[in-house]
């Protein structure tokens, strides 16, 4: 089975990081790399659950 990772480059909205993290969990992808991310705030945490 291939191994995948997700790389987000300069995400503008923390909520998008949370949504991507939730989708990754649903598909069993474990590695998320953030390049120059915005601040991770409560919006990102809410969307990740």
C-alpha positions in Angstrom: 0.0 0.0 0.0 1.4 3.4 -0.9 2.2 5.9 1.9 0.9 9.4 1.5 1.5 12.7 3.2 -0.1 16.1 2.9 1.8 19.3 2.5 0.1 22.7 2.9 2.1 25.7 1.8 1.2 29.0 3.3 -2.4 28.2 4.3 -4.3 31.4 4.8 -7.0 30.2 7.2 -6.5 28.1 10.2 -9.9 26.4 9.7 -8.6 24.9 6.4 -5.8 23.3 8.4 -8.4 21.7 10.7 -10.5 20.5 7.8 -7.5 18.9 6.1 -6.5 17.2 9.4 -10.0 15.7 9.8 -10.0 14.4 6.2 -6.6 12.9 6.7 -7.8 11.1 9.7 -10.8 9.7 7.8 -8.4 8.3 5.1 -5.7 7.1 7.6 -3.1 9.6 6.4 -0.8 10.5 9.3 1.8 12.9 8.1 0.9 16.6 7.7 3.6 19.1 6.9 2.9 22.9 7.2 5.1 25.4 5.3 4.8 28.9 6.7 1.4 28.3 8.3 -0.9 30.9 9.8 -1.5 30.7 13.5 -3.4 27.6 14.7 -6.4 28.9 16.6 -9.7 27.6 18.1 -11.3 27.6 14.6 -8.8 25.0 13.4 -9.3 22.9 16.5 -13.1 23.0 16.1 -12.9 21.9 12.4 -10.5 19.1 13.1 -13.0 17.3 15.3 
